[in-house]
Amino acid sequence: MSTHEEKERIEFLQGTLDMLVLRTLLLGPAHGHAIAHAIERNSDDVLQVEQGSLYPALHRLIRRGWIQAEEGLSENNRRAKFYRLTAKGRKQLAIENTRWEKFAGAIARIMRPAEQEADL
Amino acid sequence: MRWRRPAEEDLERDIADHIAMETEDNMARGMSPAEARYAALRKFGNITRVKEDTRSVWGWTALDTWCADVRHALRRIRRSPGTAALAVLSLALAFAPNVAVFSVMDRLFLTPLPIKAPGEIFAIQFRDTRPNANFSYLPVSYPDFQDFRRSLKSFSGLTYQIGKGAMVALNGRRMIVGLHVVSENYFDVLGVPMQSGPGFLKNRPSLIVSHSFWMRELEGRPDIIGRTLLVNGQTFTIGGVATPDFRGTDRFFSPDLWIPFETLLRLQPGFLADMERRDFHAGTLWARLRPDVPPAQAAAEVESVSRELAERWPATNRYLAGYTYAPLADRERSGITLTSIGVFLLGILLAVACANVAGILLARAEERRHETAIRQALGASRARLVREWMVESVVLSSIAAALGLAGAKVLMNLLPGLLPSMVVPIHFEFSFGPRVWLYAASLVCVSALCFGLVPAWRGSRPDLLSGLRRDSAVSILHVHIPVRSLLIVMQVAAAEVLLFSAGLVLDTFSAAQRLDIGFDPHRPVALAVLLGTGEDGSPRPVDREAVCDRLARIAGVRRVAYSHSVPLSGSGAGVRFRLEVPGREPRQVMGVWAGPAFLSTLGVRMLSGRDLEPADRQAVLVNATLARQLDPAGNAVGREIRLDGAIRQIVGVFQDTVWNTVYDPPQPRAIGLAPARSGGDVTFAVEVAGNPRAYLAALRSELTAAQPGLTVASSKTLWQHYQDSLFMERTATQLFYALGLLALLLTITGLHGITTALFARRSKEFAIRLALGAAPRQIMGTVLASGLKLAAGGLALGLAIAVPGGLFMASQVHGFSAWSVPALGLSSAIVMVAAITAAAQPARRVLRIQPGDIVRAE
């Protein structure tokens, strides 16, 4: 087993990938490949998705009822599976969004206390 | 796993599409096809892992490995069918009686009555306040019930029930059924709903049928409400069907019909005459306490009302004090105690079976050491191996449980055939309720843990070095002798505990058989009951003289007698006479209406005076206890007493006899000559030359011929009649011996197995000793001794548990034999003989040892 390699890989924070997938699907249904690319592109290629890890995440979201899968045709006319955000998923995204903002804000306050003091 | 294939294919395609798209993108960026595909795969990551991760999202992986384990276990079981069959059989033999006995106990003791708020239900009885009263406790009579019902304010409702037998005529058939006559508010007070129908009807005679009767006799037809039923010749409308779980308030007697008092009193003058008597103490008074009244306050009110009754009706009630008790709660407690004892004893049998299976599996662990070592070498963890063993144990146990349940069903179908024949037949319907299923499931789990854990632990022990060598000589040294020896000792101990208990129960039973019952059950007498009801069920007196004449003409019959009640018939104890003696308080004594020479026919000794004769219209017999009370000087014969208002002369004193059960303490009793044409059922006793059993058929046919239209309810010999009264004791003895012998059978197989293993381990040593000139007899002795040592250890342990256990039981159960030399001797002898038999077969193998072969094998 290649435990060493796994440790070196930069991983998403727990649950972040799910949130990003939901956010991406807010723009409309997309297939797996498109989702992976959208995340990479929209983060200016900072976030490198190991594309395979997208699939367990997608199936987890289906199980929770936040997205649903349907058959469709891709841009170059290939048959592909499209994932669409459900109403429940839309609500969940709002929750995740608020939670993320709180979390990021809290981290930021801890990481930059000196700047804040300097501002005073 | 066909049902998940679409999802698998779907994922596969999804991933393939993804990689294809990425490859196309890469090619668009100018890569060569091979390069593009490689880059796409790299970017995607480990496909197998992605699939695994996704599957674990589906939640099927856990299920998958469990399924694989079960399949693996089944494969392993198939590979050694012999040992698996032995293990399953051992367990099934223990499961079947466990489930059968538990389901009977569940039905009798654990099933709560479907009564609303049973904690509010109390019973009311009288206590006789005189220190030397003939009956300390008396049921409330019907007039007393009505007074209580009018006066008591602490209860929201009072209801009264009395058990009776009745003849039902249905579709040209006649049948005797048990019924409860109840006050019209019975089902309301108890809070028992109807399954269908409105209940008792107001404007016409109506009754409620039990669910069992409805299914059995009325074919469960839904349109039965409003139809009529002929009971004792009178027409009743069916007003309701009770729910299946309501079988009356008695544990053993399940009435088939409920009829309101008001109706029966109007229709049956004889019943009315009994019920109008304030001193007719029969029946049960149930009362529902108001939720806001404390029980102590209610008890005080019952007492004060009974004092008012005593003032108003001094002749009957002067010494009677009412009191309340909660029979349902008591019953629940005693039910749980009885069931716990039963489960404990059955658990011993199960433990023996588990020890057996553990021994078998330990031997199997030995056979698998090579396989286990290989798997460990390949990286299988111990937890994984233990889990496989445990799954195999549960699978074995489940197969055994399925067999055991089937066996229990067979045993329970046999049960009704074992019940003694009675005038009012008992209908036992057993089904496996939810508690029984739960019990069976817990048996599976507990037994799998008991017999599976040790072999699992031992069988998964990391032991690569010797395990990988295919060296039989080494592996035999590893046979788990100490653990298996311990198991055998425990098995023998358990078998001894059960057999010793069986001995004690047998002792208790024979003590009951030695009790002086006052008559001689060995006399060549045949009994037959002729019911005093006609074809339509209406009362019809039996022409006793005509019957006697006819029976006397049967060849071989020496004497014919009759009585309205016989000892140990279980159904009521005759009538109650009101006894008046000048200068004393009137009181009640048990009485019987009988024919001439009835007591002599049963072999009851006359202590003084003579038996009744046909002309004795004004004569009466009293038993020794009553004679002593009437005349302590011992000159009761010749005295005159007033019974139910009529003057009677005592012509004889007979020895005390039991009447209800063999344990009855002596009670004062009087026997008068039955009035010329009195109604009711009559038991005829025929004294014959030779075996009375041979006369039963003739007795039945002559009775039917003498009184066409009347029903012969039961016919048996006096000895059968006596034995039937000891049914419970005999059944308990048989049950205990069956359990004990079953345990012993399992122990023998275990003991045989371990002696064989011991022999195998030392066979090389034996061969060398034989080659050096040792006598085979000597070596046989060694093998035999190793088996017997274990048996003796088990015996000692068993006795150390059984003897204090017996003392404890004797302190809990009245009349239980605490200690008995025959029980001790018999059980020990059976165990030792079994042990010798089990060890002898392997010991004899010594004779077959060829020293040359074994030594050469090295």
Chai-1 contact restraints between the chains, C-beta under 6 A:
chainA,res_idxA,chainB,res_idxB,connection_type,confidence,min_distance_angstrom,max_distance_angstrom,comment,restraint_id
A,G32,B,H18,contact,1.0,0.0,6.0,A-B,restraint_1
A,H33,B,H18,contact,1.0,0.0,6.0,A-B,restraint_2
A,H33,B,M21,contact,1.0,0.0,6.0,A-B,restraint_3
A,E50,B,G45,contact,1.0,0.0,6.0,A-B,restraint_4
A,Q51,B,K43,contact,1.0,0.0,6.0,A-B,restraint_5
A,Q51,B,F44,contact,1.0,0.0,6.0,A-B,restraint_6
A,G52,B,F44,contact,1.0,0.0,6.0,A-B,restraint_7
A,G52,B,G45,contact,1.0,0.0,6.0,A-B,restraint_8
A,G52,B,V50,contact,1.0,0.0,6.0,A-B,restraint_9
A,Y55,B,V50,contact,1.0,0.0,6.0,A-B,restraint_10
A,Y55,B,T54,contact,1.0,0.0,6.0,A-B,restraint_11
A,P56,B,D53,contact,1.0,0.0,6.0,A-B,restraint_12
A,P56,B,T54,contact,1.0,0.0,6.0,A-B,restraint_13
A,P56,B,V57,contact,1.0,0.0,6.0,A-B,restraint_14
A,H59,B,T54,contact,1.0,0.0,6.0,A-B,restraint_15
A,H59,B,V57,contact,1.0,0.0,6.0,A-B,restraint_16
A,R60,B,V57,contact,1.0,0.0,6.0,A-B,restraint_17
A,A80,B,D17,contact,1.0,0.0,6.0,A-B,restraint_18
A,K81,B,D14,contact,1.0,0.0,6.0,A-B,restraint_19
